[in-house]
Amino acid sequence: MKKVRSIIELHGKSKLSNRQIGKAMGLSRPAVAKYLSAFKSSGLSIEEALELPDSVLESRLEGPKKPVDERLASARAFFPYMVKELPSVGVTRDILWNEYLKQHPDGFGYSQFCHHFKTWLDADPEVTSHIEHLPGDRMYVDFTGKKLPWHDPITGLDMEAEVFVAILGASGYTYAEAVVSQKRDDFILCNRNALEFFGGVTASIMPDCLKSAVTKSDKYESDINPEYEKFGRHYQTVIIPARSRKPRDKALVENAVNILYTRVFAPLRNRGIGSLADLNAGIAEMLAVHNATRFQKLPQSRAERFELIDKPALKALPENRYEITRHRFATVQPNYHVEIREDCHYYSVPHTFAGKQVSVYSTARTIEVFHGNVRIAFHLRVTPGSSLRYTTVKEHMPSHHRFYAEWTPERIKGWAASVGLNVKAIVGDIMERAEHPEQGFRSSIGIIGLTKKYSAERVDMACRIARSDGASGYRGVKRVLETGRDLVLIASERQQVPLQFHENLRGQDAYQ
């Protein structure tokens, strides 16, 4: 009432116009005129008005209260029920008006009833937006204009997180998440997390015209980001970007953002968040309270309306979660592998594609390689930082490479033992000396392969001689065989074997 007293005093003791008084008091001219009109209607003098207590002066300026309109009061008491029922299939305002008349036969006619209902709705735009949407029809998504602070424990830096918001049109049920950026990958993963939070898929999704969602904005047909469009196909929902310079298209989510500033941002402002995970835990805590808070004009909360209206109308989530796909072109290396540079890892393709350009599509779990729109290779992605450098499919190898790939140290040692004990021993030496088993495969297989040209006895003796010479390798064994040193030792050992006498053995006298 202090400003009202000042207006009355300036009006009575100065020659200022209403516009000038309004400028001095920080009010509009119509507001000043309204107060002065009430003062003149009260019949008070300036002195009397200035001496009255605030409560008395306020009542005198308000004048006699208008009698309560019973019909209007009963209609307004019916309106929350209308808001609850209108989203139901087949329910119209005409049907609800007839229900109203059964309760209040002397109530408003249809036109007046709808007029008062619209006036009541306009006083709360949030309620208005809810009844304009069919259950499960649309999810609105956007980023808040303001950010939330958090501390990165790894870098030690104070950071600011972008906050993603998703809201269901019919119930107002809300989801929010803090992420590092508004970039495409973060944005799409937030959409995925929102659908999983709601436990189903809406018929459509309406994003604002940010670059992560729309590559080119247009009033009639915007170009949707290809990856976001692919996301929509995966979940069998339609992406309908909000029209530029059409605030009504995104009024619901903007209203939700303003409420979240009060109910989420403000309570978290002094928490000293130590990580992004802690920040999202805080958001989830505040969000649960927000969704459980009842509307001012409705008998339910967002969570209750969600269970009643939106949840039954949502489509089921697909069996597999959507994975962000990265596309790149690559040239197959001579060893028939393609490189995923960020992982420092190589994946095989059929060897016939060596030197050719291919398309590589990678997700967090898989690697797919295409040539001419035909998939030529599929791999499960190796965890980044793994000690492995190559993932090779046996069928991708040329035949001579596949031969070596099929062998293991145990199989080679078993094959060597079938030739002779000395062959087994020299293969054991080679395997023990090699830094990696595969390094000894070629030499070991070469020694065993000498049996194609020489007898097993000779190869086994050559291995014995090579070991004694300290030349335990393929070249050392081959050199012994080529020089015939094994034959000399074999003949020498045969002569040293004493003959055994037996009555059935005949000597040279038997042939004279």
C-alpha positions as CSV (number, residue, x, y, z in Angstrom):
1,M,0.0,0.0,0.0
2,K,3.0,2.3,0.2
3,K,2.9,2.9,-3.5
4,V,-0.8,3.5,-3.5
5,R,-0.4,6.2,-0.7
6,S,2.3,7.9,-2.8
7,I,0.1,7.9,-5.9
8,I,-2.8,9.5,-4.0
9,E,-0.4,12.1,-2.4
10,L,1.2,13.0,-5.8
11,H,-2.2,13.3,-7.4
12,G,-3.5,15.6,-4.7
13,K,-0.5,17.7,-4.0
14,S,1.0,18.1,-7.5
15,K,-0.1,18.7,-11.0
16,L,1.6,15.6,-12.4
17,S,-0.2,13.6,-15.1
18,N,-1.0,9.9,-14.6
19,R,1.8,9.0,-17.0
20,Q,4.3,11.1,-15.1
21,I,3.2,9.6,-11.7
22,G,3.5,6.1,-13.2
23,K,7.0,6.9,-14.5
24,A,8.0,8.2,-11.0
25,M,6.6,5.1,-9.3
26,G,7.7,2.5,-11.8
27,L,4.1,1.7,-12.8
28,S,2.2,1.9,-16.1
29,R,-0.3,4.7,-16.8
30,P,-3.3,2.3,-16.7
31,A,-2.3,1.0,-13.3
32,V,-2.1,4.5,-11.9
33,A,-5.5,5.3,-13.4
34,K,-7.0,2.2,-11.8
35,Y,-5.7,3.1,-8.3
36,L,-7.0,6.8,-8.6
37,S,-10.4,5.6,-9.9
38,A,-10.7,3.3,-6.8
39,F,-9.7,6.3,-4.6
40,K,-12.3,8.6,-6.0
41,S,-15.0,5.9,-5.7
42,S,-14.1,5.4,-2.0
43,G,-15.3,9.0,-1.2
44,L,-12.2,9.5,1.0
45,S,-10.3,12.8,1.1
46,I,-6.6,12.8,0.6
47,E,-5.9,13.5,4.3
48,E,-8.3,10.7,5.4
49,A,-6.7,8.2,3.0
50,L,-3.2,9.0,4.2
51,E,-4.2,8.6,7.9
52,L,-6.0,5.2,7.6
53,P,-4.3,1.9,8.4
54,D,-3.2,-0.2,5.4
55,S,-5.9,-2.9,6.0
56,V,-8.7,-0.3,6.2
57,L,-7.5,1.7,3.3
58,E,-7.2,-1.5,1.2
59,S,-10.8,-2.6,2.0
60,R,-12.2,0.9,1.2
61,L,-10.4,1.0,-2.1
62,E,-11.6,-2.4,-3.1
63,G,-15.2,-1.4,-2.4
64,P,-18.0,-3.9,-1.7
65,K,-17.2,-7.5,-2.8
66,K,-19.1,-8.9,-5.6
67,P,-21.4,-11.8,-4.7
68,V,-20.0,-15.2,-5.5
69,D,-21.3,-16.7,-8.7
70,E,-22.5,-20.1,-7.6
71,R,-22.7,-21.4,-11.2
72,L,-19.2,-20.3,-12.0
73,A,-17.9,-21.9,-8.8
74,S,-19.5,-25.2,-9.6
75,A,-18.2,-25.1,-13.1
76,R,-14.6,-24.4,-12.0
77,A,-14.9,-27.3,-9.5
78,F,-15.8,-29.6,-12.5
79,F,-12.9,-28.4,-14.7
80,P,-10.1,-30.5,-13.1
81,Y,-12.2,-33.6,-13.8
82,M,-12.5,-32.5,-17.5
83,V,-8.7,-32.2,-17.8
84,K,-8.4,-35.7,-16.5
85,E,-11.0,-37.2,-18.8
86,L,-10.4,-35.3,-22.1
87,P,-7.3,-37.3,-23.1
88,S,-9.3,-40.5,-23.0
89,V,-10.2,-42.0,-26.4
90,G,-13.6,-40.7,-27.7
91,V,-14.2,-38.2,-24.9
92,T,-15.2,-34.7,-26.1
93,R,-16.2,-31.5,-24.4
94,D,-19.8,-32.0,-25.4
95,I,-19.9,-35.3,-23.6
96,L,-18.4,-33.8,-20.4
97,W,-20.7,-30.8,-20.6
98,N,-23.7,-33.2,-20.6
99,E,-22.2,-34.9,-17.5
100,Y,-21.8,-31.4,-15.9
101,L,-25.5,-30.6,-16.6
102,K,-26.6,-33.8,-14.9
103,Q,-24.9,-32.7,-11.8
104,H,-25.9,-29.0,-12.2
105,P,-29.2,-28.8,-14.2
106,D,-29.2,-25.0,-13.8
107,G,-25.6,-24.7,-15.1
108,F,-24.1,-22.8,-18.0
109,G,-25.1,-23.5,-21.6
110,Y,-22.5,-25.2,-23.8
111,S,-20.9,-21.9,-25.3
112,Q,-20.6,-20.2,-21.9
113,F,-19.3,-23.5,-20.3
114,C,-16.5,-23.7,-23.0
115,H,-15.7,-20.0,-22.6
116,H,-15.2,-20.3,-18.8
117,F,-13.3,-23.5,-19.3
118,K,-10.9,-21.8,-21.7
119,T,-10.5,-18.9,-19.3
120,W,-9.7,-21.3,-16.5
121,L,-7.1,-23.1,-18.7
122,D,-5.4,-20.0,-19.9
123,A,-4.6,-19.1,-16.3
124,D,-2.4,-22.1,-16.2
125,P,-0.6,-22.8,-19.5
126,E,0.9,-26.0,-18.2
127,V,-2.6,-27.6,-17.7
128,T,-3.6,-26.2,-21.2
129,S,-0.7,-28.0,-22.8
130,H,-1.5,-31.3,-21.2
131,I,-5.1,-31.6,-22.5
132,E,-3.9,-30.7,-26.0
133,H,-2.0,-34.0,-26.4
134,L,-3.1,-37.5,-26.8
135,P,-1.8,-40.2,-24.5
136,G,1.6,-41.6,-25.6
137,D,1.6,-39.2,-28.6
138,R,4.7,-37.1,-28.2
139,M,7.9,-36.6,-26.2
140,Y,9.3,-33.1,-26.2
141,V,13.1,-32.8,-25.8
142,D,15.5,-29.8,-25.4
143,F,18.5,-28.6,-23.5
144,T,18.1,-26.0,-20.7
145,G,19.6,-22.6,-21.4
146,K,21.5,-22.6,-18.1
147,K,24.1,-25.2,-17.0
148,L,24.9,-27.0,-13.7
149,P,28.4,-26.8,-12.2
150,W,30.4,-29.9,-11.3
151,H,34.0,-30.8,-10.5
152,D,36.0,-33.2,-12.6
153,P,38.1,-35.4,-10.2
154,I,40.3,-36.5,-13.1
155,T,41.4,-33.2,-14.4
156,G,40.8,-31.2,-11.2
157,L,38.9,-28.6,-13.2
158,D,35.5,-27.0,-12.4
159,M,33.1,-27.8,-15.2
160,E,29.6,-26.9,-16.4
161,A,27.2,-29.6,-17.6
162,E,24.5,-29.3,-20.2
163,V,21.2,-30.4,-18.9
164,F,18.8,-32.4,-21.2
165,V,15.1,-32.4,-20.6
166,A,12.4,-34.7,-22.0
167,I,8.7,-34.3,-21.2
168,L,5.6,-36.3,-22.2
169,G,2.8,-34.1,-23.6
170,A,-0.3,-35.6,-22.0
171,S,1.0,-36.2,-18.4
172,G,3.9,-33.8,-18.1
173,Y,6.0,-36.6,-16.7
174,T,9.6,-35.3,-16.9
175,Y,13.1,-36.7,-17.4
176,A,16.4,-34.8,-17.1
177,E,20.1,-35.7,-17.4
178,A,23.4,-33.8,-17.2
179,V,25.9,-34.5,-20.0
180,V,29.2,-33.0,-21.1
181,S,28.0,-31.4,-24.4
182,Q,25.1,-30.9,-26.7
183,K,26.9,-32.8,-29.5
184,R,25.1,-35.4,-31.5
185,D,26.2,-38.5,-29.6
186,D,25.4,-37.0,-26.2
187,F,22.0,-35.8,-27.5
188,I,21.0,-39.1,-29.0
189,L,22.1,-41.1,-26.0
190,C,20.0,-38.7,-23.8
191,N,17.0,-39.5,-26.0
192,R,17.6,-43.2,-25.6
193,N,17.9,-42.9,-21.8
194,A,14.7,-40.8,-21.7
195,L,12.7,-43.5,-23.5
196,E,14.1,-46.2,-21.2
197,F,13.2,-44.0,-18.2
198,F,9.6,-43.8,-19.5
199,G,9.6,-47.5,-20.2
200,G,8.2,-47.1,-23.7
201,V,8.2,-45.2,-27.0
202,T,6.0,-42.3,-28.0
203,A,4.5,-42.0,-31.4
204,S,6.7,-39.0,-32.1
205,I,9.6,-36.9,-30.7
206,M,9.8,-33.1,-31.1
207,P,13.3,-31.6,-30.6
208,D,14.2,-28.0,-30.9
209,C,16.1,-27.0,-34.0
210,L,19.6,-27.7,-32.5
211,K,22.3,-29.0,-34.9
212,S,22.4,-32.4,-33.1
213,A,18.9,-33.0,-34.3
214,V,18.4,-30.9,-37.4
215,T,21.0,-30.2,-40.1
216,K,18.8,-27.7,-42.0
217,S,15.7,-26.0,-40.5
218,D,12.6,-25.4,-42.6
219,K,9.1,-24.4,-41.8
220,Y,7.6,-27.3,-43.7
221,E,10.2,-30.0,-44.0
222,S,13.4,-29.8,-42.0
223,D,16.5,-32.0,-42.8
224,I,16.9,-34.3,-39.8
225,N,20.4,-35.4,-38.7
226,P,20.9,-38.8,-40.4
227,E,22.0,-40.5,-37.2
228,Y,19.0,-39.1,-35.3
229,E,16.7,-40.2,-38.1
230,K,18.2,-43.7,-37.8
231,F,17.6,-43.5,-34.1
232,G,13.9,-42.8,-34.8
233,R,13.6,-45.7,-37.2
234,H,15.2,-48.1,-34.6
235,Y,12.5,-47.1,-32.1
236,Q,9.8,-46.9,-34.7
237,T,9.0,-43.3,-33.8
238,V,8.8,-40.1,-36.0
239,I,11.1,-37.1,-35.5
240,I,9.1,-33.9,-35.9
241,P,11.4,-30.9,-35.2
242,A,9.7,-27.8,-33.7
243,R,9.2,-25.0,-36.3
244,S,11.5,-22.1,-36.0
245,R,10.0,-18.9,-34.5
246,K,6.9,-20.9,-33.4
247,P,7.2,-20.7,-29.6
248,R,3.9,-22.6,-29.1
249,D,5.5,-25.8,-30.6
250,K,7.9,-26.0,-27.7
251,A,6.0,-24.2,-25.0
252,L,5.5,-27.3,-22.9
253,V,9.2,-28.2,-22.6
254,E,10.2,-24.5,-22.0
255,N,7.7,-24.3,-19.2
256,A,9.1,-27.5,-17.8
257,V,12.6,-26.0,-18.0
258,N,11.5,-23.0,-16.0
259,I,10.0,-25.2,-13.3
260,L,13.2,-27.4,-13.1
261,Y,15.3,-24.2,-12.5
262,T,13.3,-23.9,-9.2
263,R,12.9,-27.5,-8.3
264,V,16.2,-29.0,-9.5
265,F,18.8,-26.3,-10.2
266,A,18.2,-24.3,-7.0
267,P,18.4,-27.2,-4.5
268,L,21.6,-28.5,-6.2
269,R,23.4,-25.1,-6.3
270,N,25.4,-25.5,-3.1
271,R,26.0,-29.3,-3.0
272,G,29.6,-29.2,-4.3
273,I,29.1,-31.9,-6.9
274,G,32.2,-34.1,-7.2
275,S,31.5,-35.8,-10.5
276,L,29.0,-36.0,-13.4
277,A,27.6,-39.3,-11.9
278,D,27.0,-37.5,-8.6
279,L,25.3,-34.6,-10.4
280,N,23.0,-37.0,-12.2
281,A,22.2,-38.8,-8.9
282,G,21.2,-35.4,-7.5
283,I,19.1,-34.6,-10.5
284,A,17.3,-37.9,-10.3
285,E,16.5,-37.3,-6.6
286,M,15.1,-33.8,-7.3
287,L,13.2,-35.0,-10.3
288,A,11.4,-37.7,-8.3
289,V,10.1,-35.0,-6.0
290,H,9.1,-32.8,-9.0
291,N,7.2,-35.7,-10.7
292,A,5.5,-36.6,-7.4
293,T,4.3,-33.0,-6.7
294,R,0.7,-32.4,-7.5
295,F,-0.5,-29.7,-9.9
296,Q,-2.1,-26.7,-8.5
297,K,-5.3,-27.2,-10.5
298,L,-5.3,-30.9,-10.9
299,P,-6.0,-33.7,-8.4
300,Q,-2.9,-35.7,-9.5
301,S,0.8,-35.4,-9.8
302,R,2.8,-35.9,-13.0
303,A,3.8,-39.4,-11.9
304,E,0.1,-40.3,-11.2
305,R,-1.0,-38.9,-14.6
306,F,1.8,-40.8,-16.3
307,E,0.6,-44.1,-14.8
308,L,-3.0,-43.3,-15.7
309,I,-2.7,-41.7,-19.1
310,D,0.7,-42.0,-20.9
311,K,2.1,-45.3,-19.8
312,P,-0.7,-47.5,-21.1
313,A,-0.4,-45.8,-24.5
314,L,3.4,-46.1,-25.0
315,K,4.8,-48.6,-27.5
316,A,7.1,-51.3,-26.2
317,L,10.9,-50.6,-26.3
318,P,12.8,-52.7,-29.0
319,E,14.7,-55.7,-27.8
320,N,18.1,-54.1,-28.4
321,R,19.2,-50.7,-27.3
322,Y,20.2,-48.2,-29.9
323,E,24.0,-47.8,-30.4
324,I,25.6,-44.8,-31.9
325,T,27.2,-45.7,-35.2
326,R,30.3,-44.0,-36.5
327,H,31.0,-44.2,-40.3
328,R,34.4,-43.8,-41.9
329,F,36.1,-44.8,-45.1
330,A,39.3,-46.9,-44.9
331,T,41.7,-48.6,-47.3
332,V,42.3,-52.3,-46.5
333,Q,46.0,-52.8,-45.6
334,P,48.2,-55.4,-47.4
335,N,47.8,-57.7,-44.4
336,Y,43.9,-57.6,-45.1
337,H,43.1,-55.7,-41.9
338,V,41.4,-52.3,-41.4
339,E,42.4,-49.9,-38.6
340,I,40.2,-48.4,-35.9
341,R,42.6,-45.7,-35.0
342,E,41.0,-44.5,-31.7
343,D,41.3,-48.1,-30.3
344,C,44.8,-48.8,-31.9
345,H,43.3,-52.1,-33.1
346,Y,43.0,-53.9,-36.5
347,Y,40.2,-56.1,-37.8
348,S,40.4,-58.5,-40.6
349,V,38.4,-58.6,-43.9
350,P,38.7,-61.3,-46.6
351,H,42.2,-61.2,-48.1
352,T,40.9,-60.6,-51.6
353,F,39.9,-57.0,-50.6
354,A,43.5,-56.0,-49.7
355,G,44.2,-52.5,-51.1
356,K,40.5,-51.7,-51.7
357,Q,38.5,-48.8,-50.1
358,V,35.8,-50.0,-47.8
359,S,33.1,-48.4,-45.5
360,V,33.5,-49.1,-41.8
361,Y,30.6,-48.7,-39.4
362,S,31.5,-49.0,-35.7
363,T,29.4,-49.0,-32.5
364,A,30.4,-49.4,-28.9
365,R,30.0,-53.2,-29.4
366,T,30.5,-54.1,-33.1
367,I,32.6,-53.4,-36.2
368,E,31.0,-53.9,-39.6
369,V,32.9,-53.5,-42.9
370,F,31.1,-52.9,-46.2
371,H,32.3,-52.9,-49.8
372,G,29.9,-51.9,-52.5
373,N,27.0,-52.0,-50.1
374,V,27.8,-55.6,-49.2
375,R,28.9,-56.5,-45.7
376,I,32.2,-58.3,-46.0
377,A,33.2,-58.5,-42.3
378,F,31.6,-58.4,-38.9
379,H,33.5,-58.3,-35.5
380,L,32.7,-57.8,-31.9
381,R,34.6,-54.7,-30.9
382,V,37.6,-55.2,-28.6
383,T,37.7,-53.1,-25.5
384,P,39.8,-50.0,-26.1
385,G,43.2,-50.3,-24.4
386,S,43.3,-54.1,-24.7
387,S,46.8,-55.7,-25.1
388,L,45.6,-57.4,-28.3
389,R,46.3,-55.5,-31.5
390,Y,44.7,-57.7,-34.2
391,T,41.4,-59.5,-34.5
392,T,41.6,-62.0,-37.4
393,V,38.9,-64.4,-38.7
394,K,40.5,-67.6,-40.0
395,E,38.2,-67.6,-43.1
396,H,39.6,-64.2,-44.1
397,M,43.2,-65.6,-44.4
398,P,44.7,-66.9,-47.7
399,S,45.2,-70.7,-47.6
400,H,48.9,-70.6,-46.7
401,H,48.3,-68.2,-43.8
402,R,45.4,-70.3,-42.6
403,F,47.6,-73.3,-42.5
404,Y,49.9,-71.7,-39.9
405,A,46.9,-70.2,-38.0
406,E,45.4,-73.6,-37.4
407,W,48.5,-74.7,-35.4
408,T,49.2,-74.4,-31.7
409,P,52.4,-75.2,-29.8
410,E,50.8,-78.3,-28.4
411,R,49.8,-79.6,-31.9
412,I,53.2,-78.9,-33.3
413,K,55.0,-80.7,-30.4
414,G,52.7,-83.7,-30.8
415,W,53.4,-83.9,-34.5
416,A,57.1,-83.6,-33.9
417,A,57.0,-86.5,-31.3
418,S,55.4,-88.7,-34.0
419,V,58.6,-88.3,-36.1
420,G,61.1,-88.9,-33.4
421,L,62.2,-88.0,-29.9
422,N,65.0,-85.8,-31.2
423,V,62.6,-83.9,-33.4
424,K,60.3,-83.3,-30.4
425,A,63.3,-82.1,-28.3
426,I,64.5,-79.6,-31.0
427,V,61.0,-78.2,-31.5
428,G,60.8,-77.8,-27.7
429,D,64.0,-75.8,-27.8
430,I,62.7,-73.6,-30.6
431,M,59.4,-72.9,-28.8
432,E,61.2,-72.1,-25.5
433,R,63.5,-69.7,-27.3
434,A,60.8,-67.8,-29.2
435,E,59.5,-64.6,-27.6
436,H,56.0,-65.6,-28.9
437,P,54.9,-69.1,-29.8
438,E,54.0,-68.0,-33.4
439,Q,57.6,-67.0,-34.0
440,G,58.7,-70.7,-33.7
441,F,55.8,-72.1,-35.8
442,R,57.4,-71.6,-39.1
443,S,60.8,-73.1,-38.2
444,S,59.2,-76.1,-36.4
445,I,56.9,-76.8,-39.3
446,G,59.8,-76.6,-41.7
447,I,61.8,-79.2,-39.7
448,I,58.8,-81.6,-39.6
449,G,58.3,-80.9,-43.3
450,L,61.7,-82.3,-44.1
451,T,60.2,-85.8,-43.8
452,K,58.7,-85.2,-47.2
453,K,62.2,-85.5,-48.7
454,Y,64.1,-87.6,-46.1
455,S,63.1,-90.5,-43.9
456,A,61.9,-90.0,-40.4
457,E,65.0,-91.8,-39.1
458,R,67.4,-89.4,-40.9
459,V,65.4,-86.2,-39.8
460,D,65.4,-87.5,-36.2
461,M,69.2,-88.1,-36.4
462,A,69.9,-84.8,-38.0
463,C,68.0,-83.0,-35.2
464,R,70.2,-84.9,-32.7
465,I,73.3,-83.7,-34.4
466,A,72.1,-80.1,-34.8
467,R,71.3,-79.9,-31.1
468,S,74.7,-81.2,-30.2
469,D,76.2,-78.5,-32.5
470,G,74.2,-75.8,-30.9
471,A,72.3,-75.2,-34.1
472,S,68.7,-75.9,-33.0
473,G,66.9,-74.6,-36.0
474,Y,65.6,-75.4,-39.4
475,R,68.8,-74.4,-41.2
476,G,71.0,-76.4,-38.9
477,V,69.0,-79.6,-39.4
478,K,68.8,-79.1,-43.1
479,R,72.5,-78.5,-43.4
480,V,73.2,-81.8,-41.6
481,L,70.9,-83.7,-44.0
482,E,72.4,-82.1,-47.1
483,T,75.9,-83.0,-46.0
484,G,75.0,-86.5,-45.0
485,R,76.4,-86.3,-41.5
486,D,73.3,-88.1,-40.2
487,L,74.0,-91.1,-42.5
488,V,77.5,-91.5,-41.2
489,L,76.3,-91.6,-37.6
490,I,73.4,-93.9,-38.4
491,A,75.8,-96.4,-40.1
492,S,78.3,-96.1,-37.2
493,E,75.6,-96.9,-34.7
494,R,74.4,-99.9,-36.7
495,Q,77.9,-101.5,-36.9
496,Q,78.2,-101.2,-33.1
497,V,75.1,-103.3,-32.5
498,P,76.3,-106.9,-31.5
499,L,74.7,-109.8,-33.3
500,Q,72.6,-112.1,-31.3
501,F,73.1,-115.9,-31.8
502,H,70.1,-118.2,-32.2
503,E,69.7,-121.8,-33.3
504,N,67.5,-120.6,-36.2
505,L,70.2,-118.2,-37.5
506,R,72.4,-119.6,-40.2
507,G,75.9,-118.4,-40.9
508,Q,77.9,-118.2,-44.3
509,D,78.7,-121.8,-44.2
510,A,75.1,-122.6,-44.9
511,Y,75.4,-121.1,-48.4
512,Q,78.5,-122.9,-49.6
